[in-house]
Amino acid sequence: MTAPTARVWTVVKRRDAGQCIVCATRDGLSFQHRQAVGMGGSKRKPECVEGVTACVPHNEAFEHRLQALALLRGWKVRGWVADVSLVPVWYPLLGGWHVLTADGGREWVSWAAARALMVDVYGDEYERWEVAA
Ligand SMILES: [Zn+2]
């Protein structure tokens, strides 16, 4: 996957309080690509809305062990979703859902609003993830 520009990575880390959004470590942080691109996929540099800050162990877990949870929480986004900015992100350390904005910010949204956004994007699939979680 293509690394973000230094500017985007700096903005994303600042937005995420300079810590892994799951475990709060400030060491060994990485740009978590929310949306995987396939082999030979886009060479385009990701924008702020396309990444969150995660430690390397969490970044790797989102691809495997924690993938279902990562989808449920918006840390990962299905590859076919056309606009990743429509998928809200759960910030466990803040205890709230946020919508990421193109300028590198984030806006709090209620649990109900976040769930409605998820169901708009994923439909019945999101409800199945909730049941499985
Ligand atoms: Zn972590």
Backbone and ligand atoms as CSV (ligand in chain L), in Angstrom:
chain,resi,resn,atom,element,x,y,z
A,1,MET,N,N,0.836,-1.201,0.000
A,1,MET,CA,C,0.000,0.000,0.000
A,1,MET,C,C,0.864,1.240,0.000
A,2,THR,N,N,0.363,2.269,-0.607
A,2,THR,CA,C,1.140,3.489,-0.750
A,2,THR,C,C,1.144,4.280,0.553
A,3,ALA,N,N,2.309,4.693,0.955
A,3,ALA,CA,C,2.418,5.485,2.180
A,3,ALA,C,C,1.835,6.882,1.950
A,4,PRO,N,N,1.314,7.478,3.007
A,4,PRO,CA,C,0.818,8.854,2.876
A,4,PRO,C,C,1.996,9.827,2.725
A,5,THR,N,N,1.696,11.016,2.280
A,5,THR,CA,C,2.727,12.056,2.293
A,5,THR,C,C,3.063,12.365,3.756
A,6,ALA,N,N,4.232,12.947,3.971
A,6,ALA,CA,C,4.629,13.331,5.332
A,6,ALA,C,C,3.609,14.295,5.929
A,7,ARG,N,N,3.068,15.190,5.111
A,7,ARG,CA,C,2.084,16.150,5.621
A,7,ARG,C,C,0.821,15.447,6.112
A,8,VAL,N,N,0.301,14.527,5.293
A,8,VAL,CA,C,-0.919,13.808,5.686
A,8,VAL,C,C,-0.668,12.992,6.959
A,9,TRP,N,N,0.450,12.315,7.046
A,9,TRP,CA,C,0.746,11.497,8.228
A,9,TRP,C,C,0.856,12.378,9.470
A,10,THR,N,N,1.458,13.535,9.343
A,10,THR,CA,C,1.557,14.468,10.475
A,10,THR,C,C,0.169,14.922,10.928
A,11,VAL,N,N,-0.679,15.243,9.971
A,11,VAL,CA,C,-2.038,15.706,10.296
A,11,VAL,C,C,-2.850,14.591,10.947
A,12,VAL,N,N,-2.726,13.377,10.424
A,12,VAL,CA,C,-3.486,12.245,10.972
A,12,VAL,C,C,-3.043,11.954,12.408
A,13,LYS,N,N,-1.728,11.964,12.652
A,13,LYS,CA,C,-1.247,11.723,14.015
A,13,LYS,C,C,-1.750,12.809,14.975
A,14,ARG,N,N,-1.743,14.050,14.515
A,14,ARG,CA,C,-2.227,15.147,15.374
A,14,ARG,C,C,-3.720,14.951,15.665
A,15,ARG,N,N,-4.500,14.628,14.619
A,15,ARG,CA,C,-5.942,14.405,14.794
A,15,ARG,C,C,-6.204,13.302,15.812
A,16,ASP,N,N,-5.356,12.265,15.804
A,16,ASP,CA,C,-5.561,11.102,16.671
A,16,ASP,C,C,-4.778,11.226,17.984
A,17,ALA,N,N,-4.422,12.448,18.348
A,17,ALA,CA,C,-3.777,12.742,19.637
A,17,ALA,C,C,-2.418,12.063,19.789
A,18,GLY,N,N,-1.775,11.746,18.659
A,18,GLY,CA,C,-0.419,11.209,18.708
A,18,GLY,C,C,-0.311,9.846,19.350
A,19,GLN,N,N,-1.407,9.072,19.291
A,19,GLN,CA,C,-1.401,7.758,19.933
A,19,GLN,C,C,-2.189,6.748,19.107
A,20,CYS,N,N,-1.864,5.482,19.343
A,20,CYS,CA,C,-2.659,4.410,18.737
A,20,CYS,C,C,-4.100,4.597,19.195
A,21,ILE,N,N,-5.040,4.566,18.264
A,21,ILE,CA,C,-6.430,4.844,18.647
A,21,ILE,C,C,-7.036,3.720,19.491
A,22,VAL,N,N,-6.374,2.575,19.539
A,22,VAL,CA,C,-6.906,1.466,20.334
A,22,VAL,C,C,-6.254,1.381,21.713
A,23,CYS,N,N,-4.903,1.422,21.755
A,23,CYS,CA,C,-4.220,1.120,23.024
A,23,CYS,C,C,-3.472,2.313,23.601
A,24,ALA,N,N,-3.445,3.447,22.890
A,24,ALA,CA,C,-2.886,4.702,23.391
A,24,ALA,C,C,-1.356,4.750,23.430
A,25,THR,N,N,-0.690,3.715,22.929
A,25,THR,CA,C,0.761,3.825,22.917
A,25,THR,C,C,1.175,4.970,21.982
A,26,ARG,N,N,2.291,5.594,22.317
A,26,ARG,CA,C,2.840,6.644,21.464
A,26,ARG,C,C,4.089,6.166,20.733
A,27,ASP,N,N,4.403,4.883,20.926
A,27,ASP,CA,C,5.626,4.321,20.341
A,27,ASP,C,C,5.310,3.500,19.101
A,28,GLY,N,N,6.161,3.611,18.105
A,28,GLY,CA,C,6.060,2.747,16.928
A,28,GLY,C,C,4.746,2.880,16.197
A,29,LEU,N,N,4.304,4.102,15.982
A,29,LEU,CA,C,3.003,4.311,15.332
A,29,LEU,C,C,3.098,4.125,13.825
A,30,SER,N,N,1.978,3.729,13.245
A,30,SER,CA,C,1.914,3.534,11.802
A,30,SER,C,C,0.601,4.107,11.272
A,31,PHE,N,N,0.631,4.417,9.989
A,31,PHE,CA,C,-0.574,4.875,9.291
A,31,PHE,C,C,-1.387,3.638,8.936
A,32,GLN,N,N,-2.533,3.490,9.578
A,32,GLN,CA,C,-3.424,2.363,9.307
A,32,GLN,C,C,-4.277,2.719,8.097
A,33,HIS,N,N,-4.044,2.040,6.973
A,33,HIS,CA,C,-4.872,2.257,5.778
A,33,HIS,C,C,-6.248,1.671,6.053
A,34,ARG,N,N,-7.261,2.506,6.107
A,34,ARG,CA,C,-8.600,2.000,6.427
A,34,ARG,C,C,-9.131,1.106,5.306
A,35,GLN,N,N,-8.750,1.398,4.108
A,35,GLN,CA,C,-9.290,0.657,2.970
A,35,GLN,C,C,-8.148,-0.002,2.211
A,36,ALA,N,N,-8.194,-1.304,2.142
A,36,ALA,CA,C,-7.168,-2.032,1.397
A,36,ALA,C,C,-7.365,-1.823,-0.097
A,37,VAL,N,N,-6.278,-1.724,-0.800
A,37,VAL,CA,C,-6.357,-1.740,-2.270
A,37,VAL,C,C,-5.664,-3.017,-2.727
A,38,GLY,N,N,-6.191,-3.601,-3.758
A,38,GLY,CA,C,-5.698,-4.899,-4.210
A,38,GLY,C,C,-4.317,-4.822,-4.822
A,39,MET,N,N,-3.782,-5.962,-5.157
A,39,MET,CA,C,-2.490,-6.030,-5.845
A,39,MET,C,C,-2.562,-5.192,-7.112
A,40,GLY,N,N,-1.526,-4.405,-7.347
A,40,GLY,CA,C,-1.527,-3.548,-8.534
A,40,GLY,C,C,-2.538,-2.433,-8.425
A,41,GLY,N,N,-2.999,-2.178,-7.199
A,41,GLY,CA,C,-4.016,-1.148,-6.985
A,41,GLY,C,C,-3.441,0.247,-7.070
A,42,SER,N,N,-4.180,1.147,-6.486
A,42,SER,CA,C,-3.876,2.557,-6.648
A,42,SER,C,C,-2.484,2.919,-6.141
A,43,LYS,N,N,-1.781,3.730,-6.915
A,43,LYS,CA,C,-0.511,4.301,-6.477
A,43,LYS,C,C,-0.740,5.687,-5.860
A,44,ARG,N,N,-2.020,6.098,-5.830
A,44,ARG,CA,C,-2.378,7.396,-5.296
A,44,ARG,C,C,-2.056,7.442,-3.803
A,45,LYS,N,N,-1.539,8.565,-3.346
A,45,LYS,CA,C,-1.246,8.735,-1.927
A,45,LYS,C,C,-2.560,8.895,-1.151
A,46,PRO,N,N,-2.689,8.198,-0.008
A,46,PRO,CA,C,-3.946,8.310,0.746
A,46,PRO,C,C,-4.135,9.694,1.376
A,47,GLU,N,N,-5.398,10.064,1.505
A,47,GLU,CA,C,-5.769,11.325,2.162
A,47,GLU,C,C,-6.017,11.067,3.652
A,48,CYS,N,N,-6.230,12.149,4.390
A,48,CYS,CA,C,-6.405,12.034,5.858
A,48,CYS,C,C,-7.559,11.104,6.236
A,49,VAL,N,N,-8.661,11.174,5.508
A,49,VAL,CA,C,-9.830,10.363,5.861
A,49,VAL,C,C,-9.586,8.872,5.633
A,50,GLU,N,N,-8.533,8.560,4.914
A,50,GLU,CA,C,-8.268,7.165,4.554
A,50,GLU,C,C,-7.380,6.444,5.562
A,51,GLY,N,N,-6.977,7.152,6.621
A,51,GLY,CA,C,-6.108,6.502,7.585
A,51,GLY,C,C,-6.418,6.882,9.016
A,52,VAL,N,N,-6.037,5.993,9.916
A,52,VAL,CA,C,-6.051,6.291,11.350
A,52,VAL,C,C,-4.689,5.882,11.911
A,53,THR,N,N,-4.400,6.359,13.110
A,53,THR,CA,C,-3.119,6.082,13.752
A,53,THR,C,C,-3.217,4.809,14.574
A,54,ALA,N,N,-2.326,3.867,14.304
A,54,ALA,CA,C,-2.320,2.607,15.060
A,54,ALA,C,C,-0.883,2.161,15.282
A,55,CYS,N,N,-0.649,1.496,16.397
A,55,CYS,CA,C,0.656,0.871,16.610
A,55,CYS,C,C,0.786,-0.282,15.612
A,56,VAL,N,N,2.006,-0.727,15.401
A,56,VAL,CA,C,2.219,-1.791,14.421
A,56,VAL,C,C,1.467,-3.072,14.792
A,57,PRO,N,N,1.496,-3.512,16.067
A,57,PRO,CA,C,0.718,-4.728,16.395
A,57,PRO,C,C,-0.782,-4.585,16.107
A,58,HIS,N,N,-1.371,-3.420,16.408
A,58,HIS,CA,C,-2.793,-3.244,16.099
A,58,HIS,C,C,-3.027,-3.138,14.600
A,59,ASN,N,N,-2.149,-2.435,13.905
A,59,ASN,CA,C,-2.278,-2.333,12.451
A,59,ASN,C,C,-2.323,-3.736,11.842
A,60,GLU,N,N,-1.422,-4.599,12.282
A,60,GLU,CA,C,-1.394,-5.975,11.754
A,60,GLU,C,C,-2.627,-6.762,12.185
A,61,ALA,N,N,-3.071,-6.564,13.426
A,61,ALA,CA,C,-4.234,-7.309,13.919
A,61,ALA,C,C,-5.504,-6.931,13.145
A,62,PHE,N,N,-5.586,-5.681,12.708
A,62,PHE,CA,C,-6.772,-5.256,11.952
A,62,PHE,C,C,-6.901,-6.024,10.640
A,63,GLU,N,N,-5.789,-6.536,10.153
A,63,GLU,CA,C,-5.828,-7.284,8.887
A,63,GLU,C,C,-6.171,-8.758,9.124
A,64,HIS,N,N,-6.056,-9.201,10.368
A,64,HIS,CA,C,-6.232,-10.630,10.640
A,64,HIS,C,C,-7.159,-10.843,11.842
A,65,ARG,N,N,-6.551,-10.957,13.013
A,65,ARG,CA,C,-7.290,-11.352,14.212
A,65,ARG,C,C,-8.437,-10.396,14.538
A,66,LEU,N,N,-8.207,-9.102,14.376
A,66,LEU,CA,C,-9.226,-8.107,14.745
A,66,LEU,C,C,-9.971,-7.541,13.534
A,67,GLN,N,N,-9.929,-8.242,12.404
A,67,GLN,CA,C,-10.520,-7.665,11.196
A,67,GLN,C,C,-12.025,-7.396,11.349
A,68,ALA,N,N,-12.764,-8.346,11.912
A,68,ALA,CA,C,-14.211,-8.152,12.043
A,68,ALA,C,C,-14.506,-6.955,12.939
A,69,LEU,N,N,-13.773,-6.839,14.043
A,69,LEU,CA,C,-13.969,-5.702,14.946
A,69,LEU,C,C,-13.570,-4.391,14.253
A,70,ALA,N,N,-12.494,-4.443,13.470
A,70,ALA,CA,C,-12.016,-3.243,12.786
A,70,ALA,C,C,-13.048,-2.741,11.772
A,71,LEU,N,N,-13.738,-3.659,11.106
A,71,LEU,CA,C,-14.803,-3.261,10.176
A,71,LEU,C,C,-15.970,-2.656,10.940
A,72,LEU,N,N,-16.330,-3.296,12.055
A,72,LEU,CA,C,-17.449,-2.822,12.874
A,72,LEU,C,C,-17.178,-1.414,13.409
A,73,ARG,N,N,-15.920,-1.112,13.691
A,73,ARG,CA,C,-15.540,0.162,14.306
A,73,ARG,C,C,-15.073,1.221,13.306
A,74,GLY,N,N,-15.046,0.876,12.029
A,74,GLY,CA,C,-14.640,1.855,11.011
A,74,GLY,C,C,-13.143,2.037,10.869
A,75,TRP,N,N,-12.366,1.198,11.572
A,75,TRP,CA,C,-10.902,1.287,11.430
A,75,TRP,C,C,-10.474,0.679,10.100
A,76,LYS,N,N,-11.292,-0.271,9.609
A,76,LYS,CA,C,-11.132,-0.816,8.271
A,76,LYS,C,C,-12.429,-0.547,7.515
A,77,VAL,N,N,-12.294,-0.430,6.188
A,77,VAL,CA,C,-13.451,-0.174,5.334
A,77,VAL,C,C,-13.364,-1.146,4.159
A,78,ARG,N,N,-14.490,-1.743,3.816
A,78,ARG,CA,C,-14.516,-2.667,2.686
A,78,ARG,C,C,-13.969,-1.993,1.418
A,79,GLY,N,N,-13.261,-2.776,0.628
A,79,GLY,CA,C,-12.617,-2.247,-0.569
A,79,GLY,C,C,-13.558,-1.650,-1.592
A,80,TRP,N,N,-14.805,-2.129,-1.619
A,80,TRP,CA,C,-15.747,-1.658,-2.636
A,80,TRP,C,C,-16.444,-0.348,-2.252
A,81,VAL,N,N,-16.254,0.114,-1.016
A,81,VAL,CA,C,-16.921,1.353,-0.586
A,81,VAL,C,C,-16.315,2.532,-1.357
A,82,ALA,N,N,-17.169,3.282,-2.047
A,82,ALA,CA,C,-16.677,4.324,-2.948
A,82,ALA,C,C,-16.136,5.538,-2.194
A,83,ASP,N,N,-16.733,5.850,-1.047
A,83,ASP,CA,C,-16.327,7.065,-0.325
A,83,ASP,C,C,-16.066,6.712,1.140
A,84,VAL,N,N,-14.797,6.518,1.445
A,84,VAL,CA,C,-14.409,6.072,2.787
A,84,VAL,C,C,-14.797,7.100,3.846
A,85,SER,N,N,-14.955,8.350,3.462
A,85,SER,CA,C,-15.287,9.393,4.441
A,85,SER,C,C,-16.706,9.230,4.995
A,86,LEU,N,N,-17.539,8.403,4.335
A,86,LEU,CA,C,-18.902,8.169,4.824
A,86,LEU,C,C,-18.937,7.176,5.977
A,87,VAL,N,N,-17.827,6.486,6.215
A,87,VAL,CA,C,-17.766,5.473,7.275
A,87,VAL,C,C,-17.173,6.118,8.531
A,88,PRO,N,N,-17.968,6.213,9.605
A,88,PRO,CA,C,-17.466,6.826,10.834
A,88,PRO,C,C,-16.442,5.928,11.525
A,89,VAL,N,N,-15.716,6.528,12.466
A,89,VAL,CA,C,-14.640,5.823,13.179
A,89,VAL,C,C,-14.924,5.865,14.678
A,90,TRP,N,N,-14.823,4.693,15.318
A,90,TRP,CA,C,-14.966,4.606,16.770
A,90,TRP,C,C,-13.614,4.902,17.420
A,91,TYR,N,N,-13.595,5.877,18.329
A,91,TYR,CA,C,-12.393,6.206,19.097
A,91,TYR,C,C,-12.611,5.710,20.524
A,92,PRO,N,N,-12.118,4.503,20.839
A,92,PRO,CA,C,-12.408,3.927,22.155
A,92,PRO,C,C,-11.874,4.770,23.300
A,93,LEU,N,N,-10.754,5.453,23.090
A,93,LEU,CA,C,-10.148,6.232,24.180
A,93,LEU,C,C,-10.968,7.486,24.471
A,94,LEU,N,N,-11.729,7.935,23.476
A,94,LEU,CA,C,-12.594,9.103,23.647
A,94,LEU,C,C,-14.023,8.667,23.946
A,95,GLY,N,N,-14.291,7.384,23.785
A,95,GLY,CA,C,-15.628,6.858,24.012
A,95,GLY,C,C,-16.651,7.407,23.051
A,96,GLY,N,N,-16.249,7.604,21.813
A,96,GLY,CA,C,-17.218,8.162,20.887
A,96,GLY,C,C,-16.909,7.892,19.425
A,97,TRP,N,N,-17.955,8.041,18.632
A,97,TRP,CA,C,-17.845,7.930,17.176
A,97,TRP,C,C,-17.524,9.299,16.599
A,98,HIS,N,N,-16.730,9.286,15.537
A,98,HIS,CA,C,-16.392,10.520,14.846
A,98,HIS,C,C,-16.447,10.284,13.340
A,99,VAL,N,N,-16.795,11.343,12.616
A,99,VAL,CA,C,-16.669,11.344,11.164
A,99,VAL,C,C,-15.396,12.114,10.849
A,100,LEU,N,N,-14.548,11.527,10.028
A,100,LEU,CA,C,-13.295,12.181,9.662
A,100,LEU,C,C,-13.569,13.183,8.549
A,101,THR,N,N,-12.907,14.324,8.629
A,101,THR,CA,C,-13.141,15.370,7.640
A,101,THR,C,C,-11.916,15.530,6.744
A,102,ALA,N,N,-12.171,16.029,5.546
A,102,ALA,CA,C,-11.124,16.108,4.525
A,102,ALA,C,C,-9.970,17.002,4.950
A,103,ASP,N,N,-10.232,17.957,5.839
A,103,ASP,CA,C,-9.180,18.886,6.270
A,103,ASP,C,C,-8.312,18.302,7.392
A,104,GLY,N,N,-8.531,17.021,7.705
A,104,GLY,CA,C,-7.709,16.384,8.729
A,104,GLY,C,C,-8.286,16.489,10.124
A,105,GLY,N,N,-9.537,16.920,10.223
A,105,GLY,CA,C,-10.202,16.990,11.515
A,105,GLY,C,C,-11.121,15.798,11.716
A,106,ARG,N,N,-11.876,15.880,12.800
A,106,ARG,CA,C,-12.901,14.867,13.051
A,106,ARG,C,C,-14.032,15.539,13.818
A,107,GLU,N,N,-15.230,15.032,13.581
A,107,GLU,CA,C,-16.421,15.603,14.212
A,107,GLU,C,C,-17.158,14.497,14.941
A,108,TRP,N,N,-17.486,14.754,16.221
A,108,TRP,CA,C,-18.216,13.772,17.012
A,108,TRP,C,C,-19.598,13.561,16.414
A,109,VAL,N,N,-20.027,12.307,16.387
A,109,VAL,CA,C,-21.410,11.993,16.009
A,109,VAL,C,C,-21.964,11.038,17.062
A,110,SER,N,N,-23.256,11.096,17.246
A,110,SER,CA,C,-23.888,10.220,18.234
A,110,SER,C,C,-23.790,8.764,17.790
A,111,TRP,N,N,-23.973,7.874,18.756
A,111,TRP,CA,C,-23.973,6.451,18.442
A,111,TRP,C,C,-25.044,6.153,17.388
A,112,ALA,N,N,-26.226,6.736,17.540
A,112,ALA,CA,C,-27.327,6.460,16.604
A,112,ALA,C,C,-26.992,6.965,15.201
A,113,ALA,N,N,-26.379,8.153,15.129
A,113,ALA,CA,C,-26.013,8.706,13.814
A,113,ALA,C,C,-24.928,7.856,13.162
A,114,ALA,N,N,-23.963,7.416,13.972
A,114,ALA,CA,C,-22.890,6.583,13.427
A,114,ALA,C,C,-23.445,5.268,12.897
A,115,ARG,N,N,-24.355,4.677,13.671
A,115,ARG,CA,C,-24.932,3.411,13.245
A,115,ARG,C,C,-25.736,3.588,11.948
A,116,ALA,N,N,-26.449,4.713,11.841
A,116,ALA,CA,C,-27.213,4.980,10.618
A,116,ALA,C,C,-26.274,5.124,9.414
A,117,LEU,N,N,-25.133,5.787,9.621
A,117,LEU,CA,C,-24.151,5.917,8.536
A,117,LEU,C,C,-23.632,4.536,8.122
A,118,MET,N,N,-23.328,3.702,9.114
A,118,MET,CA,C,-22.828,2.353,8.820
A,118,MET,C,C,-23.860,1.539,8.050
A,119,VAL,N,N,-25.109,1.625,8.468
A,119,VAL,CA,C,-26.154,0.844,7.796
A,119,VAL,C,C,-26.389,1.386,6.380
A,120,ASP,N,N,-26.245,2.703,6.198
A,120,ASP,CA,C,-26.354,3.271,4.848
A,120,ASP,C,C,-25.306,2.668,3.919
A,121,VAL,N,N,-24.087,2.513,4.446
A,121,VAL,CA,C,-22.987,2.014,3.615
A,121,VAL,C,C,-23.084,0.497,3.433
A,122,TYR,N,N,-23.301,-0.219,4.537
A,122,TYR,CA,C,-23.158,-1.678,4.514
A,122,TYR,C,C,-24.476,-2.449,4.521
A,123,GLY,N,N,-25.590,-1.791,4.851
A,123,GLY,CA,C,-26.872,-2.481,4.874
A,123,GLY,C,C,-26.888,-3.628,5.869
A,124,ASP,N,N,-27.498,-4.739,5.458
A,124,ASP,CA,C,-27.674,-5.884,6.348
A,124,ASP,C,C,-26.345,-6.435,6.857
A,125,GLU,N,N,-25.285,-6.264,6.057
A,125,GLU,CA,C,-23.988,-6.807,6.459
A,125,GLU,C,C,-23.560,-6.211,7.802
A,126,TYR,N,N,-23.819,-4.916,8.001
A,126,TYR,CA,C,-23.402,-4.293,9.257
A,126,TYR,C,C,-24.139,-4.921,10.439
A,127,GLU,N,N,-25.411,-5.184,10.248
A,127,GLU,CA,C,-26.186,-5.790,11.333
A,127,GLU,C,C,-25.678,-7.191,11.652
A,128,ARG,N,N,-25.225,-7.911,10.654
A,128,ARG,CA,C,-24.641,-9.245,10.914
A,128,ARG,C,C,-23.337,-9.114,11.700
A,129,TRP,N,N,-22.540,-8.088,11.395
A,129,TRP,CA,C,-21.288,-7.881,12.160
A,129,TRP,C,C,-21.613,-7.590,13.620
A,130,GLU,N,N,-22.664,-6.795,13.839
A,130,GLU,CA,C,-23.023,-6.452,15.212
A,130,GLU,C,C,-23.416,-7.695,15.999
A,131,VAL,N,N,-24.159,-8.580,15.351
A,131,VAL,CA,C,-24.593,-9.803,16.012
A,131,VAL,C,C,-23.397,-10.687,16.334
A,132,ALA,N,N,-22.427,-10.700,15.417
A,132,ALA,CA,C,-21.251,-11.562,15.602
A,132,ALA,C,C,-20.297,-11.022,16.648
A,133,ALA,N,N,-20.338,-9.719,16.881
A,133,ALA,CA,C,-19.347,-9.085,17.768
A,133,ALA,C,C,-19.588,-9.447,19.237
L,1,ZN,ZN,ZN,-2.196,-0.212,19.623
